[in-house]
Amino acid sequence: MTAVPPAAGAVAHARTAHPLEVMFRPTSIAVVGASAQPGKAGHAMVQALRHFPGTLHPVNPRGGHVLGHPVLTTLRESSGVDLAVLVVPPEAVPAALEDARDAGVRAAVVCAGGFAESGPDGARIQERVARVAQEAGIRLLGPNTSGFMNPVDRTTANFMPAVADLPAGSVSVVAQSGGVNLALAFMLARAGVGLRLGAGLGNAIDVDFPELLDLLADDEATTAVGLHVEGVTDGPALVAALRRTTARKPVVAFKVGRSDVSEFARSHTGAMTGSYEVTRAALQQAGAVVVDSLEELVAALAALREVRLPAAERIGVGLLTGQAGPGLVVTDALGARGIDLPPLADATQQRIAELLPPLTFQRNPVDTGRPSPTFGDVLGAVASDPAIDVVGVYALDEPGALDPVAALGPAAGRVLFATGGPPDALAARRLGLDAAGIPMLAGPGDLATALAAVVTDARLRAVVDVPPVAATRTLGRTLDEHEAKTLVEAYGLRTPARRVADDRAQAHAALADLGRGGGRVVVKVLDADVLHKSDVGGVHVGVSDAAALDRALDAIDAIPRAGHPRRYLLEQLAAPGAELIVGAVRDPVFGPVVLLGLGGVAAELGGAAALRLAPLSEARAREMVAALPPTVLHGFRGTPAVDVEALAEVLRAVGDLISDHGDVAEVDLNPVRITAEGPVVLDALVVVAPPRGDTRP
């Protein structure tokens, strides 16, 4: 999809082998359902294609003319049509596709709604549409989409006629919603970014994220890609396509559904995961910069289309501002994202001191007081500092105070600029900055978002994942705690010394053994059917004598059981330490996912659990551990510090366990205690998914 200037009356480009090329860069288009009546969707579609340089065929059984184009009464009258845009009711789409097949059309956009999103009747129509398109070999975008925009080639097959005048750019967008696709196109235009390709997927019965990502990865005219994600049907395919794309160019993703958190299981692990969190984690692990709003998406794309740093785990950000207040806003916003500004070297500060008045702040951020003739030299000093990889600059557009192109030009490729001022003046500034390859942002908030995106993109590419593996084993049933701990021990994890007792006499013998020397023990019910032992009185901590043991056993015996004999588990009481939750679930979309969260009293520190796709590489597991709050990592309320490598190995083991066993639905190690000797698994739950057709919880 290499862009070249289009010629009048024909699309001047060389065909490539990608199968979607014919859809998004056609030489001829037929609009089926075209209308001469203003206000009709078929009229708006022809209007939107008014700048199309190829051959345009309106199609309507009534014939006549639409906006000066002669109307074909049927698509079968045409020949050599690349793309059919169907603006007809849903029940008419299958027949229209059959006409397209007979006319040799190779691609179609189905704009109508009323398919699977509308209920069972629409779903049946959609199934027929998919079948006809597949049998005909027609690539299909939609249904239930507003279409696409390709301003570079002046091909805007969309319901909104105004898209015909969208400015061309180098950013491409793939949105599940046609409305969001349009919203982003106009937001990018207002930001001075422009659009290379904007595609609305709609119901995506054929063309979906993976294939479009591969198309855009190969497109030399696309410098950055934005994604709007509502739901994902094939997680592994999306992750694989994202990894291929982000290896070549940046991708920024916005996931909708923050308030829709589904529970995968009744355990602690299941309750802490959900489709929203898992999807965000998967997108980010695949290399996409994940943002929280469409506005952040635009700011991140504006930056990454011009500035992409080499992959690195540590990225140094420098900040230079002509006004102190906005500089504080940016610094604060970066800090909230976990991005610190490293101090500048002594030599750099000495150079800055020669250029600025003594009352200005000169460490990082650097505040010049207001832009002055030395601004460019100060920027050069900051950018040359060995700790700095990228520089953010904020300066208001004060007449005569600063020529941003001259000042920032030498640092192009490593500098982002944000400003404020009269719209006409800023438009002129943007033209010069664009030519110099310097992104211009609208204010301090956008600058912080853009800097964070550049940093995150570089960090993400520095962590290499291991490829997914096919499960080769099964367990066949959910394990009791002793069996689960035996299994995790086989993966190298530490557990407390324990004994299984089949009756009270064995329990007393186990107490005498484990409690030798005055030690205390933990007494638990041992039953694979009791998933949450504490909730039913099945866990008793600190038992040290026979009387206390009998009281614990009495409480355990009172727990209802499903006909099998009661069994007990006795364990040595573990050394004190902070408690974490380590787990894994088999996500229905993305597959095995590993979780690390805070447990016990550390949970009051808050913060979201870290989620990553399994299996985990050593670097990925260390990254998860590094996401823990610093107070936990370095020792919480007198507890031992976290052994990063040892905890990372626990995470890797859990990821390997669920990846190896295809029937394991969940692994829950809650808690894992951080002791002076390293992590110890105090409780373990391994749940096997019921056979298909079995609806038991």
Residue pairs with C-beta under 8 A, 6 or more apart in sequence:
1 16
1 18
1 21
1 24
1 25
1 197
1 215
1 216
1 218
1 219
1 220
1 221
1 222
2 13
2 14
2 16
2 219
2 220
2 221
3 13
3 152
3 153
3 196
3 219
3 220
3 221
4 12
4 13
5 12
6 12
6 13
6 53
6 152
6 153
6 154
7 53
8 53
9 53
9 54
10 27
10 53
10 54
11 25
11 26
11 27
11 53
11 54
11 153
11 155
13 25
13 153
15 21
16 218
18 214
18 215
18 218
19 139
19 211
20 107
20 139
20 207
20 211
20 212
20 215
21 215
22 82
22 83
22 106
22 107
22 139
23 82
23 83
23 106
23 107
23 109
23 139
23 141
23 148
23 207
24 148
24 150
24 155
24 197
24 199
24 215
25 150
25 153
25 155
26 54
26 82
26 83
26 107
26 155
27 54
27 55
27 80
27 82
28 54
28 55
28 56
28 57
28 80
28 81
28 82
28 83
29 49
29 52
29 54
29 55
29 56
29 57
29 81
29 82
29 83
29 84
29 85
29 155
29 157
30 56
30 57
30 58
30 59
30 72
30 75
30 78
30 81
30 83
30 84
30 85
30 100
30 103
30 105
31 42
31 45
31 46
31 49
31 56
31 57
31 58
31 59
31 66
31 85
31 87
32 59
32 75
32 84
32 85
32 86
32 87
32 88
32 96
32 99
32 100
33 41
33 42
33 45
33 59
33 60
33 86
33 87
33 88
33 92
33 96
34 42
34 43
34 45
34 46
34 58
34 59
34 60
34 66
34 69
34 71
34 87
35 41
35 42
35 43
35 46
35 60
35 66
36 43
36 64
36 65
36 66
36 67
36 71
37 43
41 87
41 111
41 159
42 58
42 60
42 66
42 87
43 66
43 67
44 159
44 160
44 161
45 85
45 87
45 111
45 147
45 157
45 158
45 159
46 56
46 58
46 66
46 67
46 69
47 67
47 161
47 164
48 147
48 156
48 157
48 158
48 159
48 160
48 161
48 163
48 164
49 56
49 155
49 156
49 157
49 164
50 67
50 161
50 164
51 154
51 156
51 164
51 165
52 154
52 155
52 156
53 153
53 154
54 155
55 80
56 69
57 69
57 72
57 75
57 78
57 81
58 65
58 66
58 67
58 69
58 70
58 71
58 72
59 71
59 72
59 73
59 74
59 75
59 78
60 66
60 71
60 72
60 73
61 73
61 74
62 71
62 73
63 71
63 72
63 73
64 71
65 71
72 78
74 99
75 81
75 84
75 96
75 99
75 100
75 102
75 103
75 105
76 99
76 102
76 103
78 103
79 103
79 104
80 104
81 100
81 103
81 104
81 105
82 105
82 106
82 107
83 105
83 106
83 107
83 108
83 109
83 157
84 96
84 97
84 100
84 103
84 105
84 107
84 108
84 109
84 138
85 108
85 109
85 111
85 147
85 157
86 93
86 96
86 97
86 108
86 109
86 110
86 111
86 112
87 111
87 112
88 96
88 112
89 112
89 114
90 112
90 113
90 114
90 115
90 122
90 125
90 126
90 143
91 125
93 110
93 112
93 125
93 129
93 143
94 125
94 128
94 129
94 132
97 108
97 129
97 132
97 133
97 136
97 138
97 140
98 132
98 136
100 108
100 136
100 138
101 132
101 135
101 136
101 137
101 138
105 138
106 137
106 138
106 139
107 138
107 139
107 140
107 141
108 133
108 138
108 139
108 140
108 141
109 140
109 141
109 142
109 145
109 147
109 148
109 157
110 129
110 140
110 141
110 142
110 143
110 144
110 145
110 202
111 142
111 143
111 144
111 145
111 146
111 147
111 159
112 143
112 144
113 143
113 144
114 122
114 125
114 144
115 122
115 123
115 125
115 126
115 129
115 143
115 144
115 203
116 122
116 123
116 126
116 203
117 144
117 203
126 143
126 203
126 205
129 140
129 143
129 205
130 140
130 205
130 206
132 138
133 139
133 140
133 205
133 206
134 206
139 206
139 207
140 205
140 206
140 207
141 147
141 148
141 199
141 200
141 201
141 202
141 206
141 207
142 200
142 201
142 202
142 203
142 204
142 205
143 202
143 203
143 205
144 178
144 202
144 203
145 178
145 181
145 200
145 201
145 202
145 203
146 158
146 159
146 160
146 178
146 179
146 181
146 182
146 200
146 202
147 156
147 157
147 158
147 159
147 178
147 200
148 156
148 157
148 158
148 181
148 197
148 198
148 199
148 200
149 155
149 156
149 157
149 158
149 163
149 166
149 181
149 185
149 195
149 197
149 198
150 156
150 196
150 197
150 198
151 163
151 166
151 167
151 168
151 169
151 194
151 195
151 196
152 168
152 169
152 196
152 197
152 221
154 164
156 163
156 164
156 166
158 182
159 178
160 182
163 182
163 185
166 185
166 186
166 189
166 194
166 195
167 189
167 194
167 195
168 194
168 195
168 196
169 188
169 193
169 194
169 195
169 196
169 305
170 194
170 196
170 221
170 222
170 223
170 224
170 305
171 188
171 193
171 194
171 195
171 196
171 222
171 223
171 224
171 225
171 226
171 301
171 302
171 305
172 195
172 196
172 197
172 198
172 199
172 216
172 219
172 222
172 224
172 225
172 226
173 181
173 184
173 185
173 188
173 195
173 197
173 198
173 199
173 225
173 226
173 227
173 228
174 199
174 201
174 209
174 212
174 213
174 216
174 225
174 226
174 227
174 228
175 181
175 184
175 198
175 199
175 200
175 201
175 227
175 228
176 200
176 201
176 202
176 204
176 228
176 229
176 230
176 231
177 200
177 228
177 230
178 200
178 202
179 200
180 200
180 228
180 294
181 198
181 199
181 200
181 228
182 198
182 200
183 294
184 198
184 226
184 228
184 294
184 297
184 298
185 195
185 198
187 294
187 295
187 298
188 194
188 195
188 298
188 301
189 195
191 298
191 299
191 302
191 442
192 302
192 427
192 430
192 434
192 440
193 298
193 301
193 302
193 305
196 219
196 221
196 222
196 223
197 216
197 219
197 222
199 207
199 212
201 207
201 208
201 209
201 212
204 233
208 233
208 234
209 227
209 229
209 232
209 238
209 241
210 234
210 237
210 238
210 240
210 241
211 241
213 225
213 238
213 241
213 242
213 244
213 245
213 251
214 241
214 244
214 245
216 222
216 225
216 245
216 249
217 244
217 245
217 248
217 249
222 249
223 249
223 304
223 305
223 306
224 249
224 250
224 251
224 252
224 301
224 304
224 305
225 245
225 249
225 250
225 251
225 252
226 251
226 252
226 253
226 254
226 297
226 298
226 301
227 251
227 252
227 253
227 254
227 283
227 288
228 253
228 254
228 256
228 294
228 297
229 253
229 254
229 255
229 256
229 279
229 283
230 256
230 257
231 257
231 275
232 238
232 279
232 282
232 589
232 590
233 589
234 589
235 279
235 282
235 587
235 589
235 590
235 591
236 468
236 590
236 591
238 282
238 283
238 286
239 282
239 285
239 286
239 590
239 613
240 286
242 251
242 283
242 286
242 287
242 288
243 286
243 287
243 465
245 251
245 287
246 286
246 287
246 288
246 457
246 460
246 461
247 287
247 461
249 308
250 289
250 304
250 305
250 308
250 453
250 457
251 287
251 288
251 289
252 288
252 289
252 290
252 291
252 297
252 300
252 301
252 304
252 453
253 283
253 284
253 288
253 289
253 290
253 291
253 297
254 290
254 291
254 292
254 293
254 294
254 296
254 297
255 276
255 279
255 280
255 283
255 290
257 275
257 276
257 279
258 276
260 274
260 275
260 276
261 274
261 275
261 276
261 277
262 274
262 275
263 270
263 271
263 274
264 270
264 273
264 274
264 585
264 587
264 666
265 271
265 585
265 665
265 666
265 687
266 531
266 532
266 697
267 531
267 532
267 583
267 666
267 668
267 670
267 685
267 687
268 581
268 583
268 599
268 668
268 670
269 581
269 583
269 584
269 585
269 595
269 666
269 667
269 668
269 670
270 585
270 666
270 668
272 581
272 583
272 595
272 597
272 609
273 585
273 587
273 593
273 595
273 609
273 611
275 587
275 589
277 608
277 609
277 611
278 587
278 589
278 590
278 593
278 611
279 589
279 590
280 290
281 593
281 610
281 611
281 612
281 613
282 590
282 593
282 613
283 290
284 290
284 460
285 460
285 465
285 612
285 613
285 620
287 457
287 460
287 461
288 460
289 300
289 304
289 453
289 456
289 457
289 460
291 297
291 300
291 449
291 453
295 446
296 449
299 441
299 442
299 445
299 446
299 449
299 450
299 453
300 449
300 450
300 452
300 453
302 439
302 440
302 441
302 446
302 450
303 416
303 439
303 441
303 450
303 451
303 453
303 454
304 450
304 453
304 454
304 457
305 439
306 412
306 413
306 437
306 438
306 439
307 390
307 413
307 414
307 415
307 416
307 439
307 454
308 454
308 457
308 458
309 315
309 389
309 390
309 414
309 454
309 455
309 457
309 458
310 458
311 458
311 459
311 461
311 462
312 389
312 458
312 459
312 462
313 459
313 462
313 463
315 389
315 390
315 454
315 455
315 458
315 459
316 342
316 385
316 387
316 388
316 389
316 390
317 334
317 339
317 340
317 341
317 342
317 388
317 389
317 390
317 391
317 392
317 451
317 455
318 341
318 344
318 364
318 365
318 366
318 382
318 383
318 385
318 388
318 390
318 391
318 392
319 327
319 330
319 331
319 334
319 341
319 364
319 365
319 366
319 391
319 392
319 393
319 394
320 365
320 366
320 368
320 375
320 378
320 379
320 382
320 391
320 392
320 393
320 394
321 327
321 330
321 365
321 366
321 367
321 368
321 393
321 394
321 395
322 367
322 368
322 369
322 370
322 371
322 375
322 394
322 395
322 396
322 398
322 401
322 402
323 367
323 370
323 394
323 395
323 396
324 361
324 367
324 369
326 394
326 418
326 443
326 444
327 365
327 367
327 394
327 444
329 444
329 445
329 448
330 365
330 392
330 394
330 418
330 444
330 447
330 448
330 451
331 341
331 365
333 444
333 445
333 448
333 449
333 452
334 340
334 341
334 448
334 451
334 452
337 448
337 452
339 451
339 452
339 455
341 364
341 365
342 364
342 387
342 388
343 363
343 364
343 387
344 352
344 362
344 363
344 364
344 366
344 382
344 385
344 387
344 388
345 385
345 386
345 387
348 381
348 382
348 384
348 385
349 362
349 363
351 381
352 362
352 366
352 378
352 381
352 382
353 362
355 374
355 377
355 378
355 381
356 362
356 366
356 368
356 369
356 372
356 374
356 378
357 369
359 369
360 366
360 367
360 368
360 369
361 367
364 382
364 388
366 378
366 382
368 374
368 375
368 378
370 398
370 401
371 395
371 396
371 398
371 401
371 402
371 407
372 401
375 395
375 402
375 407
376 406
376 407
376 408
376 410
379 391
379 393
379 407
379 408
379 411
379 415
380 410
380 411
382 388
382 391
383 391
383 410
383 411
383 414
383 415
389 414
389 458
390 414
390 415
390 416
390 451
390 454
390 455
391 411
391 414
391 415
391 416
392 415
392 416
392 418
392 447
392 448
392 450
392 451
393 404
393 408
393 415
393 416
393 417
393 418
394 417
394 418
394 419
394 444
394 447
395 401
395 402
395 404
395 417
395 419
396 419
396 420
396 421
397 419
397 420
397 421
397 422
397 425
397 426
397 429
398 421
404 417
404 419
404 429
404 432
404 433
404 438
405 429
405 432
405 433
405 435
405 436
405 438
408 415
408 417
408 433
408 436
408 438
409 436
409 438
412 436
412 437
412 438
413 437
415 438
416 438
416 439
416 441
416 447
416 450
416 451
416 454
417 433
417 438
417 439
417 440
417 441
418 440
418 441
418 442
418 443
418 444
418 446
418 447
418 450
419 426
419 429
419 440
419 441
420 426
420 442
420 443
421 429
426 440
429 440
430 440
433 439
433 440
434 440
439 450
441 447
441 450
462 619
463 617
463 619
463 620
463 623
464 617
464 619
465 613
465 616
465 617
465 620
466 615
466 616
466 617
466 620
468 591
468 613
468 615
468 659
469 615
469 659
469 660
471 659
471 660
471 661
471 662
472 660
472 662
473 660
473 661
473 662
474 661
474 662
474 663
474 688
475 487
475 661
475 663
475 664
475 686
475 688
476 663
476 688
477 528
477 688
478 528
478 686
478 687
478 688
479 487
479 528
479 686
479 688
480 526
480 527
480 528
480 567
481 524
481 526
481 533
481 569
481 683
481 684
481 685
482 498
482 500
482 526
482 569
483 528
483 686
484 684
484 685
484 686
485 495
485 498
485 681
485 684
487 657
487 684
487 686
488 495
488 653
488 654
488 657
488 669
488 681
488 684
488 686
489 495
491 653
491 654
491 656
491 657
492 649
492 653
493 650
493 653
493 669
493 679
493 681
494 677
494 678
494 679
494 680
494 681
495 571
495 680
495 681
495 682
495 684
496 522
496 571
496 572
496 573
496 574
496 680
496 682
497 514
497 571
497 572
498 514
498 569
498 570
498 571
498 572
499 506
499 509
499 510
499 513
499 514
499 569
499 570
499 571
500 506
500 510
500 526
500 567
500 568
500 569
501 507
501 509
501 510
501 567
501 568
501 569
501 570
502 565
502 567
504 550
504 553
506 568
507 523
507 549
507 553
507 568
507 570
508 546
508 549
510 521
510 568
510 570
511 521
511 543
511 546
511 549
511 570
514 521
514 570
514 571
514 572
515 521
515 543
515 544
518 544
519 544
519 572
519 573
520 541
520 542
520 543
520 544
520 573
521 543
521 544
521 570
521 571
521 572
521 573
522 539
522 540
522 541
522 542
522 543
522 570
522 571
522 572
522 573
523 539
523 540
523 543
523 549
523 552
523 553
523 556
523 568
523 569
523 570
524 533
524 538
524 539
524 540
524 556
524 568
524 569
524 570
524 571
525 533
525 536
525 538
525 539
525 556
525 559
525 566
525 567
525 568
525 569
526 567
526 568
526 569
527 538
527 559
527 561
527 564
527 566
527 567
529 561
529 562
530 536
530 538
530 559
531 685
531 687
533 539
533 683
536 559
537 555
537 556
537 558
537 559
538 555
538 556
538 559
540 548
540 551
540 552
540 555
540 556
541 573
542 548
542 573
543 549
543 552
543 570
553 568
556 566
556 568
557 566
559 566
571 682
574 673
574 675
574 680
574 682
575 673
575 675
575 676
575 677
575 680
576 639
576 673
576 675
577 639
577 640
577 673
577 674
577 675
577 676
577 680
578 600
578 602
578 632
578 635
578 636
578 639
578 640
578 642
578 673
578 674
579 598
579 599
579 600
579 601
579 602
579 671
579 672
579 673
579 674
579 682
580 596
580 597
580 598
580 599
580 602
580 628
580 632
580 647
580 671
580 672
580 673
580 674
580 679
581 595
581 596
581 597
581 598
581 599
581 609
581 668
581 669
581 670
581 671
581 672
582 594
582 595
582 596
582 650
582 651
582 654
582 669
582 670
582 672
582 681
583 594
583 595
583 654
583 666
583 667
583 668
583 669
583 670
584 592
584 593
584 594
584 595
584 614
584 654
584 655
584 657
584 658
584 664
584 666
584 667
585 592
585 593
585 595
585 658
585 665
585 666
585 667
586 592
586 593
586 658
586 664
586 665
586 666
586 689
587 593
590 613
591 613
591 614
592 613
592 614
592 615
592 655
592 658
592 659
593 611
593 612
593 613
593 614
594 611
594 612
594 613
594 614
594 616
594 624
594 651
594 654
594 655
594 658
595 609
595 610
595 611
596 609
596 610
596 624
596 625
596 627
596 628
596 651
597 603
597 608
597 609
597 610
598 605
598 607
598 609
598 628
598 629
598 632
599 670
599 671
599 672
600 671
601 636
601 637
602 629
602 632
602 636
605 629
605 631
605 632
605 636
607 629
610 624
610 627
610 628
612 620
612 621
612 623
612 624
612 655
614 654
614 655
614 656
614 658
614 659
615 652
615 655
615 656
615 659
616 624
616 651
616 652
616 655
618 648
618 652
621 648
621 649
621 651
621 652
621 655
622 644
622 645
622 648
624 648
624 651
625 633
625 642
625 644
625 647
625 648
625 651
626 633
626 644
628 642
632 642
633 641
633 642
633 644
634 641
634 642
635 641
639 674
640 674
640 675
640 676
641 674
642 674
643 674
643 678
643 679
646 678
646 679
647 672
647 674
647 679
650 669
650 672
650 679
650 681
654 667
654 669
657 664
657 667
657 686
658 664
658 666
658 667
663 688
663 689
664 686
664 687
664 688
664 689
665 687
665 688
665 689
666 685
666 686
666 687
667 684
667 685
667 686
667 687
668 683
668 684
668 685
668 686
668 687
669 681
669 683
669 684
669 685
670 683
670 685
671 682
671 683
672 679
672 680
672 681
672 682
673 679
673 680
673 682
690 696
